[in-house]
Amino acid sequence: MTQEVTRAPGDGEPPESRWGILKAAAAAIAAGAAAVTALCAVVEVLLALGVI
């Protein structure tokens, strides 16, 4: 007789691994925010120069 073992996703994983995913997501969001800030700075310079 065999017994099937079902596990929920994430079962047995240490909580630290979930924090790692959250930290990676936070880093990606921060990188995106930095890119938007840089783009805004470029637009401001172009506006100041009268290019656009």
N, CA, C and O of each residue as an XYZ file, in Angstrom:
208
protein
N       0.855     -1.185      0.000
C       0.000      0.000      0.000
C       0.900      1.246      0.000
O       1.824      1.363      0.805
N       0.608      2.160     -0.912
C       1.395      3.398     -0.964
C       0.559      4.537     -0.417
O      -0.669      4.541     -0.499
N       1.250      5.478      0.127
C       0.572      6.630      0.712
C       1.060      7.885     -0.010
O       2.261      8.140     -0.094
N       0.115      8.661     -0.527
C       0.486      9.889     -1.222
C       0.647     11.009     -0.204
O      -0.143     11.167      0.726
N       1.686     11.763     -0.421
C       1.933     12.907      0.456
C       1.710     14.166     -0.363
O       2.358     14.388     -1.386
N       0.789     14.975      0.103
C       0.543     16.241     -0.595
C       1.106     17.365      0.253
O       0.960     17.396      1.475
N       1.748     18.276     -0.434
C       2.339     19.420      0.268
C       1.821     20.700     -0.356
O       1.669     20.802     -1.574
N       1.561     21.643      0.474
C       1.162     22.950     -0.028
C       2.408     23.667     -0.542
O       3.509     23.446     -0.038
N       2.231     24.524     -1.542
C       3.394     25.283     -2.022
C       3.995     26.104     -0.892
O       3.278     26.784     -0.157
N       5.294     26.038     -0.758
C       5.960     26.800      0.293
C       6.105     26.046      1.588
O       6.741     26.535      2.522
N       5.518     24.844      1.667
C       5.663     24.044      2.880
C       7.115     23.654      3.089
O       7.800     23.244      2.153
N       7.563     23.782      4.286
C       8.916     23.350      4.602
C       9.979     24.367      4.248
O      11.151     24.168      4.567
N       9.595     25.456      3.593
C      10.585     26.482      3.273
C      10.781     27.373      4.489
O       9.815     27.722      5.168
N      12.012     27.739      4.763
C      12.220     28.666      5.877
C      11.653     30.042      5.540
O      11.639     30.436      4.373
N      11.194     30.764      6.533
C      10.623     32.097      6.267
C      11.627     33.034      5.602
O      11.240     33.979      4.915
N      12.927     32.767      5.808
C      13.943     33.647      5.226
C      13.846     33.669      3.705
O      14.120     34.694      3.081
N      13.457     32.544      3.103
C      13.377     32.508      1.645
C      12.270     33.437      1.149
O      12.396     34.055      0.092
N      11.200     33.528      1.910
C      10.135     34.456      1.519
C      10.606     35.892      1.661
O      10.266     36.740      0.836
N      11.387     36.175      2.698
C      11.925     37.524      2.857
C      12.858     37.861      1.702
O      12.917     39.007      1.257
N      13.584     36.862      1.221
C      14.475     37.093      0.086
C      13.693     37.526     -1.141
O      14.122     38.410     -1.882
N      12.539     36.895     -1.353
C      11.698     37.271     -2.496
C      11.193     38.702     -2.311
O      11.181     39.489     -3.258
N      10.779     39.032     -1.093
C      10.285     40.388     -0.840
C      11.392     41.416     -1.021
O      11.165     42.497     -1.566
N      12.601     41.070     -0.558
C      13.723     42.001     -0.723
C      14.044     42.205     -2.198
O      14.350     43.320     -2.621
N      13.975     41.134     -2.979
C      14.233     41.251     -4.417
C      13.172     42.126     -5.083
O      13.485     42.937     -5.954
N      11.928     41.958     -4.669
C      10.854     42.779     -5.229
C      11.045     44.242     -4.849
O      10.845     45.134     -5.673
N      11.432     44.485     -3.600
C      11.668     45.860     -3.162
C      12.820     46.483     -3.945
O      12.765     47.660     -4.301
N      13.859     45.702     -4.215
C      14.989     46.216     -4.986
C      14.558     46.544     -6.414
O      14.996     47.545     -6.982
N      13.706     45.709     -6.987
C      13.222     45.971     -8.344
C      12.371     47.235     -8.386
O      12.471     48.028     -9.322
N      11.536     47.418     -7.371
C      10.701     48.621     -7.306
C      11.579     49.856     -7.148
O      11.338     50.881     -7.787
N      12.602     49.759     -6.294
C      13.508     50.890     -6.099
C      14.252     51.218     -7.386
O      14.449     52.390     -7.708
N      14.665     50.195     -8.123
C      15.358     50.433     -9.391
C      14.425     51.112    -10.390
O      14.840     52.004    -11.130
N      13.179     50.690    -10.406
C      12.203     51.323    -11.294
C      11.966     52.774    -10.916
O      11.856     53.637    -11.787
N      11.888     53.045     -9.626
C      11.695     54.420     -9.165
C      12.896     55.283     -9.533
O      12.733     56.442     -9.913
N      14.097     54.727     -9.422
C      15.301     55.474     -9.794
C      15.298     55.781    -11.287
O      15.705     56.867    -11.700
N      14.843     54.836    -12.093
C      14.781     55.057    -13.539
C      13.782     56.158    -13.875
O      14.048     57.000    -14.733
N      12.639     56.152    -13.204
C      11.634     57.192    -13.442
C      12.177     58.548    -13.018
O      11.960     59.544    -13.708
N      12.876     58.599    -11.896
C      13.467     59.852    -11.424
C      14.479     60.384    -12.434
O      14.501     61.579    -12.728
N      15.317     59.491    -12.965
C      16.308     59.906    -13.958
C      15.620     60.423    -15.219
O      16.051     61.420    -15.798
N      14.566     59.757    -15.640
C      13.834     60.192    -16.828
C      13.225     61.573    -16.608
O      13.249     62.415    -17.506
N      12.683     61.806    -15.426
C      12.114     63.117    -15.107
C      13.189     64.196    -15.142
O      12.940     65.307    -15.611
N      14.382     63.876    -14.650
C      15.477     64.840    -14.667
C      15.852     65.191    -16.103
O      16.101     66.357    -16.410
N      15.893     64.203    -16.974
C      16.212     64.457    -18.385
C      15.144     65.345    -19.014
O      15.469     66.275    -19.751
N      13.878     65.068    -18.730
C      12.789     65.877    -19.283
C      12.889     67.310    -18.777
O      12.666     68.251    -19.537
N      13.221     67.483    -17.505
C      13.363     68.835    -16.960
C      14.470     69.601    -17.664
O      14.308     70.782    -17.973
N      15.593     68.943    -17.920
C      16.707     69.598    -18.609
C      16.291     69.981    -20.025
O      16.580     71.088    -20.481
N      15.618     69.076    -20.715
C      15.174     69.380    -22.080
C      14.179     70.535    -22.089
O      14.209     71.376    -22.988
N      13.300     70.578    -21.091
C      12.364     71.698    -20.989
C      13.106     73.005    -20.738
O      12.781     74.034    -21.331
N      14.103     72.962    -19.855
C      14.864     74.167    -19.532
C      15.627     74.677    -20.755
O      15.781     75.886    -20.931
N      16.100     73.770    -21.591
C      16.846     74.166    -22.784
C      15.921     74.566    -23.930
O      16.381     75.062    -24.959
N      14.637     74.355    -23.755
C      13.682     74.704    -24.789
C      13.632     73.706    -25.927
O      13.109     74.011    -26.999
N      14.165     72.528    -25.709
C      14.153     71.503    -26.754
C      12.741     70.969    -26.955
O      12.330     70.677    -28.078
N      12.010     70.844    -25.863
C      10.628     70.358    -25.959
C       9.701     71.353    -25.286
O       8.488     71.141    -25.250
